[in-house]
Amino acid sequence: MQLFLLPLFLLATFSVAVPATLTPQDLSLQVKESVLAPRAWTRLGRAPSEHSIHLRIALFQQDFLGLEKLLYEISDPDHRRYGAHMSKEEVEKFVAPRPSSLTLVDGWLNSHGIHQDDLYRSPAKDWLSVTIPIRLAEDLLGAEYYLWQHTSGDILVRATNYSLPQYLHSHVELIQPTTIFMRWNAMSPSLYPEDDDQTDSTKSVMAPSGSHVDPDCATRITLRCLMQLYNVEGYTPKATKKNAFGITGFLDQYANLGDLKSYYRQQLPAAVNSSFKSISVYGGLNTQTPSMAGEEANLDTQFGFGMAYPTPGTFWSTPGSPPFFPDLDTPVSSFVQWLDYILNSEHIPQTISTSYGDEVALVELRYDLVPFTYASRVCKRFAELGCRGVSLLMASGDGGVGDGDPIPATQQCLTNDEKNRTRFIPAFPGSCPYITSVGGTMNIGPEISANFSGGGFSDYFPRPAYQDKAVGQYLTKLRHGTYDGLYNRNGRGIPDVSAQSRRFQIYWQGAPISIGGTSAATPTFAGIVALLNDARLAKGRAPLGFLNPLLYKRGAHALTDIVAGNNPGCGTPGFNATEGWDPVTGLGTPDFEALMKICI
């Protein structure tokens, strides 16, 4: 255990801010978190002492285990509480910190000259944030901040460790930005531009449900193809005044309305004069200059809102691309900013689709860039949304079991420690157990897994009880010794479900293009969930909320099992798609009519 004694003048200041019962040992600084810098980052020099940094302080929540218990009860179709979702205020009571935590942390900050008026508090008071100079952050945390440069040229300001007085360790869960190394990138890797396959196909195809699928769906995926393949045709939404569907936008990805109109004109003429509500989160833009339209944002809004039409749609634009030289006031995560906004909202769309990993996951999908404390805390916030009746669907990523690099010699499937062991790379936040992770498929008649479908087992989150039977059966069938040491057999398995993910026809910057990735699968599946919520709301029932307990308990006959394909990576073939759940396609792809039967 590494300890540091506080300077005498600080001890004197502390005496007016913290209880007199604290001993010198309690007041000594103890390392709270320490990491090795990821190998792609090079330390340049000390950060400028007078520049500002926006610190976020997470306090331990009073009763998250109680909230988690309620989440599973209200999401279990066999439980008497099923569908009894909670209000914003009810959730906040569970996640609020203990009063003693607020008192002690406020006293500690006050002793460093940081006062109440300097702080922003979340509604539940479990998050504090403050903007201070680097020099004060270093004094506060016993840390040294440096400029770090990624091989791509991106620059961040980070420390590889920070410390807190010993008495605060049981009150403060994490402080960032300190040890979190995120690579910013303008486009998600869960997005694959593709050449349109012009092969003529005249062979009739039948969907698993028995419905007809247009022959040209074998070479290009349109909204009509998905509705036929997933048995959605013929359903008319009835609860559009009660239901809503939200799509997140990050990293300056702008959803262009002109492109949306062109897409609807070609693929859904009835919707050609419709639009969606665009909401700016902390200054996020949705610029409509055609040349600035985002492929990711256009894909999400065109197929997501098209699938759920005429369900009202919301697109949140959260800023996230910093300048090449860092603005030290740049927030640690645009995803956290969006969570701040959405959890502070009284009314939230019942279905939300996210085709992004956190900024760290956009290119590397690596846990070694995301400390466990950060991943855990973000994941808990997803649970808060689930308790409020929100279905969260997130892309599983496009790296297979690896980092998405097809060249074995340059793949980075190594642990970020002194052992440099080869290890599969699970994606965050798709590995959080409180969201529904969506993998990718391709082809029709039959569907098989996409070879880039992100999947595997979490190194951070244990397997939740709702997965025990399905994932346990898969592991029992896996040949003994397969990939021993490369993955965590006891971890949360991903993905949960899957959908088509190649050759999606969208409009971008005024022209049609073909695109794919689990970024295509996610809004597709989410659009179907929005329709299921419509059906429930039309009958006066609660929205579905957190989906996984229902899907794993009753979804076997409402999802099409994918039994062919694999997801290579890290110099291996990856896992195989097989009967039942598998870490390539999850439980399978949707059959809307069958899902209606288990949901209504």
ABEGO torsion letter per residue (X at the ends): XBBBBBBAAAAAAAAAABBAABBAAAABBBBABBBBBBAABBBABBBBAABBBBBBBBBBBABAAAAAAAAAAAABAABAABGBBBBAAAAAAAABBBAAAAAAAAAAAAAAGBBAAABBBBAAGABBBBBBBAAAAAAAAGBBBBBBBBAAGBBBBBBABBBBBAAAAAABABBOBAABBBBBBABBAABBBBBBBABBBABBBBBAAGBBBBAAAAABBBAAAAAAAAGABGBBBAAAAABBBBBBBBGGBBBBAAAAAAAAAAABAAAAABBBBBBBBGGBBBBABAAABBAAAAAAAAAAAAAAOABBBBBBBBBABBBABBBAABBABAAAAAAAAAAABABBBABBBBABBBAAAAAAGBAAABBAAAAAAAAAAAAAAAAAGBBBBBBAEAAEABAGBABAAABBABBBBAAGBBBBBBBOAAABAABBBBBBBBEBOBBBBBAABBBEBBAABBBBAAAAAAAAAAAAABBBGBGBGABBAABBBOBABBBBABGBBBBBGGBBBBBBEAAAAAAAAAAAAAAAAAAAAAAGBBBAEBAAAAAAAAAAAABBBBABEBBBEGGBAEBBBBBEBBAAAEAEBBBAAAAAAAAX
